[in-house]
Amino acid sequence: MNQTPRLRAQTTEAILTSSRALLGVVARSVSPALEFVTLPQFRVLVVLTSSGPLRMGSLAERMGANSSTFSRSIDRMVAGGWVERGPSPDSRREVLIRATESGRALVDEVTARRRHAVSDIIATMSAEDQQSVVSALEIFADAASEPAVEELLILGL
Protein backbone atom coordinates (compact mmCIF):
# COMPACT_ATOMS: atom_id res chain seq x y z
CA MET A 1 0.00 0.00 0.00
CA ASN A 2 1.44 3.31 -1.10
CA GLN A 3 0.06 5.87 1.33
CA THR A 4 1.48 8.95 2.88
CA PRO A 5 0.93 9.65 6.58
CA ARG A 6 -0.91 12.86 5.62
CA LEU A 7 -3.31 11.08 3.25
CA ARG A 8 -3.94 8.37 5.82
CA ALA A 9 -4.70 11.01 8.47
CA GLN A 10 -7.05 12.88 6.10
CA THR A 11 -8.85 9.66 5.19
CA THR A 12 -9.17 8.69 8.84
CA GLU A 13 -10.60 12.11 9.72
CA ALA A 14 -13.08 12.01 6.82
CA ILE A 15 -14.32 8.58 7.87
CA LEU A 16 -14.64 9.61 11.53
CA THR A 17 -16.59 12.72 10.52
CA SER A 18 -18.87 10.62 8.31
CA SER A 19 -19.40 8.08 11.07
CA ARG A 20 -20.47 10.86 13.46
CA ALA A 21 -22.91 12.13 10.81
CA LEU A 22 -24.36 8.63 10.43
CA LEU A 23 -24.59 8.22 14.20
CA GLY A 24 -26.56 11.47 14.23
CA VAL A 25 -28.99 9.96 11.70
CA VAL A 26 -29.26 6.84 13.87
CA ALA A 27 -29.84 8.88 17.04
CA ARG A 28 -32.53 11.01 15.39
CA SER A 29 -34.26 7.94 13.99
CA VAL A 30 -34.34 6.17 17.37
CA SER A 31 -35.18 9.22 19.48
CA PRO A 32 -38.98 9.16 18.96
CA ALA A 33 -39.08 5.48 19.95
CA LEU A 34 -37.45 6.34 23.28
CA GLU A 35 -40.70 8.00 24.33
CA PHE A 36 -42.11 4.47 24.58
CA VAL A 37 -39.17 2.19 25.40
CA THR A 38 -35.67 2.55 26.79
CA LEU A 39 -32.66 2.10 24.52
CA PRO A 40 -31.91 -1.35 26.04
CA GLN A 41 -35.54 -2.34 25.46
CA PHE A 42 -35.32 -1.13 21.87
CA ARG A 43 -32.22 -3.27 21.44
CA VAL A 44 -34.23 -6.27 22.67
CA LEU A 45 -36.90 -5.52 20.06
CA VAL A 46 -34.25 -5.29 17.32
CA VAL A 47 -32.84 -8.68 18.33
CA LEU A 48 -36.26 -10.32 18.44
CA THR A 49 -37.43 -8.85 15.14
CA SER A 50 -34.22 -9.84 13.38
CA SER A 51 -33.78 -13.33 14.83
CA GLY A 52 -37.29 -14.37 15.87
CA PRO A 53 -38.45 -15.75 19.22
CA LEU A 54 -35.73 -16.70 21.71
CA ARG A 55 -35.51 -18.40 25.08
CA MET A 56 -34.93 -15.99 27.96
CA GLY A 57 -31.39 -17.26 28.56
CA SER A 58 -30.43 -16.96 24.89
CA LEU A 59 -31.88 -13.48 24.66
CA ALA A 60 -30.10 -12.35 27.83
CA GLU A 61 -26.84 -13.77 26.48
CA ARG A 62 -27.23 -11.92 23.19
CA MET A 63 -27.88 -8.73 25.10
CA GLY A 64 -24.90 -9.29 27.40
CA ALA A 65 -27.21 -9.26 30.41
CA ASN A 66 -27.57 -11.33 33.56
CA SER A 67 -30.54 -13.71 33.14
CA SER A 68 -31.93 -13.14 36.62
CA THR A 69 -32.08 -9.33 36.37
CA PHE A 70 -32.95 -9.39 32.66
CA SER A 71 -36.21 -11.15 33.44
CA ARG A 72 -37.52 -8.03 35.22
CA SER A 73 -36.85 -5.96 32.12
CA ILE A 74 -38.78 -8.45 30.02
CA ASP A 75 -41.62 -8.28 32.56
CA ARG A 76 -41.82 -4.52 31.96
CA MET A 77 -41.78 -5.05 28.19
CA VAL A 78 -44.58 -7.63 28.46
CA ALA A 79 -46.61 -5.17 30.58
CA GLY A 80 -46.00 -2.49 27.96
CA GLY A 81 -47.21 -4.75 25.16
CA TRP A 82 -43.85 -4.81 23.32
CA VAL A 83 -43.04 -8.50 23.79
CA GLU A 84 -44.92 -11.61 24.82
CA ARG A 85 -44.02 -14.91 26.39
CA GLY A 86 -45.23 -18.07 24.72
CA PRO A 87 -44.61 -21.80 24.68
CA SER A 88 -41.93 -23.28 22.51
CA PRO A 89 -43.17 -25.60 19.78
CA ASP A 90 -40.25 -27.90 20.66
CA SER A 91 -40.72 -28.20 24.41
CA ARG A 92 -43.62 -27.37 26.71
CA ARG A 93 -41.14 -26.48 29.44
CA GLU A 94 -39.42 -23.82 27.35
CA VAL A 95 -40.81 -20.31 27.18
CA LEU A 96 -40.00 -18.13 24.21
CA ILE A 97 -39.92 -14.36 24.13
CA ARG A 98 -41.19 -12.79 20.90
CA ALA A 99 -41.85 -9.25 19.74
CA THR A 100 -45.53 -8.33 19.54
CA GLU A 101 -47.00 -6.60 16.52
CA SER A 102 -46.48 -3.30 18.38
CA GLY A 103 -42.83 -4.16 19.02
CA ARG A 104 -42.22 -5.05 15.38
CA ALA A 105 -44.02 -1.89 14.24
CA LEU A 106 -41.80 0.27 16.47
CA VAL A 107 -38.64 -1.24 14.97
CA ASP A 108 -40.08 -0.86 11.46
CA GLU A 109 -40.88 2.82 12.11
CA VAL A 110 -37.34 3.53 13.29
CA THR A 111 -35.90 1.74 10.27
CA ALA A 112 -38.17 3.66 7.90
CA ARG A 113 -37.20 6.99 9.52
CA ARG A 114 -33.52 6.10 9.18
CA ARG A 115 -33.90 5.07 5.54
CA HIS A 116 -35.85 8.28 4.78
CA ALA A 117 -33.23 10.47 6.51
CA VAL A 118 -30.39 8.88 4.57
CA SER A 119 -32.37 9.21 1.34
CA ASP A 120 -32.97 12.91 2.05
CA ILE A 121 -29.24 13.46 2.57
CA ILE A 122 -28.40 11.64 -0.64
CA ALA A 123 -30.97 13.72 -2.55
CA THR A 124 -28.89 16.84 -1.85
CA MET A 125 -25.94 15.34 -3.78
CA SER A 126 -25.28 15.35 -7.47
CA ALA A 127 -25.42 12.04 -9.32
CA GLU A 128 -21.64 12.15 -9.63
CA ASP A 129 -21.21 12.68 -5.88
CA GLN A 130 -23.67 9.88 -5.16
CA GLN A 131 -21.59 7.52 -7.33
CA SER A 132 -18.43 8.66 -5.52
CA VAL A 133 -20.10 7.89 -2.17
CA VAL A 134 -21.17 4.44 -3.39
CA SER A 135 -17.64 3.67 -4.59
CA ALA A 136 -15.97 4.97 -1.45
CA LEU A 137 -18.34 3.13 0.90
CA GLU A 138 -17.98 -0.13 -1.03
CA ILE A 139 -14.18 0.17 -0.85
CA PHE A 140 -14.33 0.96 2.88
CA ALA A 141 -16.78 -1.87 3.60
CA ASP A 142 -14.60 -4.35 1.74
CA ALA A 143 -11.52 -3.26 3.68
CA ALA A 144 -13.31 -3.24 7.05
CA SER A 145 -15.36 -6.41 6.57
CA GLU A 146 -18.99 -6.23 7.58
CA PRO A 147 -19.42 -6.66 11.34
CA ALA A 148 -21.36 -9.53 12.81
CA VAL A 149 -25.00 -8.75 13.57
CA GLU A 150 -24.28 -9.20 17.27
CA GLU A 151 -21.79 -6.32 17.16
CA LEU A 152 -24.41 -3.98 15.72
CA LEU A 153 -27.14 -5.00 18.15
CA ILE A 154 -25.31 -3.14 20.90
CA LEU A 155 -26.50 0.05 19.22
CA GLY A 156 -29.90 -1.24 18.13
CA LEU A 157 -29.00 -1.18 14.46
Disulfide bonds with the S-S distance in Angstrom:
none
